Amino acid sequence: MLHTYKLTTQNINRIATYAKISMFGDFLKRQDIDIALLQEVTHNNFTTIHDYNAIINEGIEKRGKAILVKTDYKYKT
């Protein structure tokens, strides 16, 4: 059985304010994104986006990566 998932890759350019992260979360929900791959992550604030699990690596120079996955998506780590 084939599954189709909506993915996005974003360079978020170190956004850190809760207002901008909330706007990004709204974008994910509006576009019905299943998995988001992020670059230039400087904080772990992305764990506050509802309905998404965040896997975050801030990196040594605070230019890390993150993966956001819908909470109802079944995956193995």
Rosetta constraint file for C-alpha pairs under 8 A:
AtomPair CA 5 CA 33 HARMONIC 7.72 0.50
AtomPair CA 5 CA 34 HARMONIC 5.99 0.50
AtomPair CA 5 CA 35 HARMONIC 7.62 0.50
AtomPair CA 6 CA 32 HARMONIC 7.19 0.50
AtomPair CA 6 CA 33 HARMONIC 5.00 0.50
AtomPair CA 6 CA 34 HARMONIC 5.19 0.50
AtomPair CA 6 CA 35 HARMONIC 6.56 0.50
AtomPair CA 7 CA 33 HARMONIC 5.90 0.50
AtomPair CA 7 CA 34 HARMONIC 6.03 0.50
AtomPair CA 7 CA 35 HARMONIC 4.91 0.50
AtomPair CA 7 CA 36 HARMONIC 5.73 0.50
AtomPair CA 7 CA 37 HARMONIC 7.73 0.50
AtomPair CA 8 CA 33 HARMONIC 7.03 0.50
AtomPair CA 8 CA 35 HARMONIC 6.60 0.50
AtomPair CA 8 CA 36 HARMONIC 4.89 0.50
AtomPair CA 8 CA 37 HARMONIC 6.20 0.50
AtomPair CA 9 CA 36 HARMONIC 5.82 0.50
AtomPair CA 9 CA 37 HARMONIC 4.64 0.50
AtomPair CA 9 CA 38 HARMONIC 5.86 0.50
AtomPair CA 9 CA 39 HARMONIC 7.96 0.50
AtomPair CA 10 CA 36 HARMONIC 7.44 0.50
AtomPair CA 10 CA 37 HARMONIC 6.31 0.50
AtomPair CA 10 CA 38 HARMONIC 4.98 0.50
AtomPair CA 10 CA 39 HARMONIC 6.29 0.50
AtomPair CA 11 CA 38 HARMONIC 5.83 0.50
AtomPair CA 11 CA 39 HARMONIC 4.65 0.50
AtomPair CA 11 CA 40 HARMONIC 6.07 0.50
AtomPair CA 12 CA 38 HARMONIC 6.60 0.50
AtomPair CA 12 CA 39 HARMONIC 6.12 0.50
AtomPair CA 12 CA 40 HARMONIC 5.94 0.50
AtomPair CA 12 CA 41 HARMONIC 7.00 0.50
AtomPair CA 13 CA 39 HARMONIC 7.39 0.50
AtomPair CA 13 CA 40 HARMONIC 5.31 0.50
AtomPair CA 13 CA 41 HARMONIC 7.39 0.50
AtomPair CA 14 CA 40 HARMONIC 5.15 0.50
AtomPair CA 14 CA 41 HARMONIC 5.35 0.50
AtomPair CA 14 CA 42 HARMONIC 5.51 0.50
AtomPair CA 14 CA 63 HARMONIC 7.44 0.50
AtomPair CA 15 CA 20 HARMONIC 6.74 0.50
AtomPair CA 15 CA 21 HARMONIC 7.11 0.50
AtomPair CA 15 CA 41 HARMONIC 7.40 0.50
AtomPair CA 15 CA 42 HARMONIC 7.50 0.50
AtomPair CA 16 CA 20 HARMONIC 7.17 0.50
AtomPair CA 16 CA 21 HARMONIC 6.85 0.50
AtomPair CA 16 CA 42 HARMONIC 7.00 0.50
AtomPair CA 16 CA 43 HARMONIC 6.31 0.50
AtomPair CA 16 CA 45 HARMONIC 6.94 0.50
AtomPair CA 17 CA 21 HARMONIC 6.27 0.50
AtomPair CA 18 CA 22 HARMONIC 5.87 0.50
AtomPair CA 18 CA 45 HARMONIC 7.29 0.50
AtomPair CA 19 CA 23 HARMONIC 6.27 0.50
AtomPair CA 20 CA 24 HARMONIC 6.19 0.50
AtomPair CA 21 CA 25 HARMONIC 6.18 0.50
AtomPair CA 21 CA 45 HARMONIC 7.48 0.50
AtomPair CA 21 CA 46 HARMONIC 6.77 0.50
AtomPair CA 21 CA 49 HARMONIC 7.51 0.50
AtomPair CA 22 CA 26 HARMONIC 6.24 0.50
AtomPair CA 22 CA 49 HARMONIC 6.79 0.50
AtomPair CA 23 CA 27 HARMONIC 6.30 0.50
AtomPair CA 24 CA 28 HARMONIC 6.36 0.50
AtomPair CA 25 CA 29 HARMONIC 6.36 0.50
AtomPair CA 25 CA 49 HARMONIC 5.60 0.50
AtomPair CA 25 CA 50 HARMONIC 7.55 0.50
AtomPair CA 26 CA 30 HARMONIC 6.03 0.50
AtomPair CA 27 CA 31 HARMONIC 6.07 0.50
AtomPair CA 28 CA 32 HARMONIC 5.84 0.50
AtomPair CA 28 CA 33 HARMONIC 5.18 0.50
AtomPair CA 29 CA 33 HARMONIC 6.48 0.50
AtomPair CA 33 CA 70 HARMONIC 7.91 0.50
AtomPair CA 34 CA 69 HARMONIC 5.92 0.50
AtomPair CA 34 CA 70 HARMONIC 5.43 0.50
AtomPair CA 34 CA 73 HARMONIC 7.46 0.50
AtomPair CA 35 CA 67 HARMONIC 7.02 0.50
AtomPair CA 35 CA 68 HARMONIC 5.60 0.50
AtomPair CA 35 CA 69 HARMONIC 4.64 0.50
AtomPair CA 35 CA 70 HARMONIC 6.64 0.50
AtomPair CA 36 CA 67 HARMONIC 5.66 0.50
AtomPair CA 36 CA 68 HARMONIC 4.97 0.50
AtomPair CA 36 CA 69 HARMONIC 6.60 0.50
AtomPair CA 37 CA 65 HARMONIC 7.50 0.50
AtomPair CA 37 CA 66 HARMONIC 6.00 0.50
AtomPair CA 37 CA 67 HARMONIC 4.75 0.50
AtomPair CA 37 CA 68 HARMONIC 6.59 0.50
AtomPair CA 38 CA 65 HARMONIC 5.49 0.50
AtomPair CA 38 CA 66 HARMONIC 4.97 0.50
AtomPair CA 38 CA 67 HARMONIC 6.17 0.50
AtomPair CA 38 CA 68 HARMONIC 7.97 0.50
AtomPair CA 39 CA 63 HARMONIC 7.20 0.50
AtomPair CA 39 CA 64 HARMONIC 6.21 0.50
AtomPair CA 39 CA 65 HARMONIC 4.70 0.50
AtomPair CA 39 CA 66 HARMONIC 6.69 0.50
AtomPair CA 40 CA 62 HARMONIC 7.48 0.50
AtomPair CA 40 CA 63 HARMONIC 4.40 0.50
AtomPair CA 40 CA 64 HARMONIC 5.30 0.50
AtomPair CA 40 CA 65 HARMONIC 6.21 0.50
AtomPair CA 41 CA 56 HARMONIC 7.95 0.50
AtomPair CA 41 CA 57 HARMONIC 7.79 0.50
AtomPair CA 41 CA 58 HARMONIC 5.88 0.50
AtomPair CA 41 CA 62 HARMONIC 6.78 0.50
AtomPair CA 41 CA 63 HARMONIC 5.39 0.50
AtomPair CA 41 CA 64 HARMONIC 4.71 0.50
AtomPair CA 41 CA 65 HARMONIC 5.50 0.50
AtomPair CA 41 CA 66 HARMONIC 6.72 0.50
AtomPair CA 42 CA 58 HARMONIC 5.57 0.50
AtomPair CA 42 CA 62 HARMONIC 4.77 0.50
AtomPair CA 42 CA 63 HARMONIC 5.73 0.50
AtomPair CA 42 CA 64 HARMONIC 6.33 0.50
AtomPair CA 43 CA 58 HARMONIC 6.54 0.50
AtomPair CA 43 CA 62 HARMONIC 7.79 0.50
AtomPair CA 44 CA 56 HARMONIC 6.62 0.50
AtomPair CA 44 CA 58 HARMONIC 7.45 0.50
AtomPair CA 46 CA 54 HARMONIC 6.43 0.50
AtomPair CA 47 CA 52 HARMONIC 7.63 0.50
AtomPair CA 47 CA 53 HARMONIC 6.66 0.50
AtomPair CA 47 CA 54 HARMONIC 5.37 0.50
AtomPair CA 51 CA 70 HARMONIC 5.76 0.50
AtomPair CA 51 CA 71 HARMONIC 5.34 0.50
AtomPair CA 51 CA 72 HARMONIC 7.83 0.50
AtomPair CA 52 CA 68 HARMONIC 5.92 0.50
AtomPair CA 52 CA 69 HARMONIC 5.24 0.50
AtomPair CA 52 CA 70 HARMONIC 4.28 0.50
AtomPair CA 52 CA 71 HARMONIC 4.98 0.50
AtomPair CA 53 CA 68 HARMONIC 5.55 0.50
AtomPair CA 53 CA 69 HARMONIC 5.22 0.50
AtomPair CA 53 CA 70 HARMONIC 6.17 0.50
AtomPair CA 53 CA 71 HARMONIC 5.71 0.50
AtomPair CA 54 CA 66 HARMONIC 6.79 0.50
AtomPair CA 54 CA 67 HARMONIC 5.79 0.50
AtomPair CA 54 CA 68 HARMONIC 4.59 0.50
AtomPair CA 54 CA 69 HARMONIC 6.58 0.50
AtomPair CA 55 CA 66 HARMONIC 5.52 0.50
AtomPair CA 55 CA 67 HARMONIC 5.18 0.50
AtomPair CA 55 CA 68 HARMONIC 6.46 0.50
AtomPair CA 56 CA 64 HARMONIC 7.53 0.50
AtomPair CA 56 CA 65 HARMONIC 6.13 0.50
AtomPair CA 56 CA 66 HARMONIC 4.33 0.50
AtomPair CA 56 CA 67 HARMONIC 6.56 0.50
AtomPair CA 57 CA 64 HARMONIC 5.28 0.50
AtomPair CA 57 CA 65 HARMONIC 5.38 0.50
AtomPair CA 57 CA 66 HARMONIC 6.11 0.50
AtomPair CA 58 CA 62 HARMONIC 5.31 0.50
AtomPair CA 58 CA 63 HARMONIC 6.11 0.50
AtomPair CA 58 CA 64 HARMONIC 3.99 0.50
AtomPair CA 58 CA 65 HARMONIC 6.31 0.50
AtomPair CA 58 CA 66 HARMONIC 7.88 0.50
AtomPair CA 59 CA 63 HARMONIC 5.65 0.50
AtomPair CA 59 CA 64 HARMONIC 4.38 0.50
AtomPair CA 59 CA 65 HARMONIC 7.46 0.50
AtomPair CA 60 CA 64 HARMONIC 7.68 0.50
AtomPair CA 69 CA 73 HARMONIC 6.86 0.50
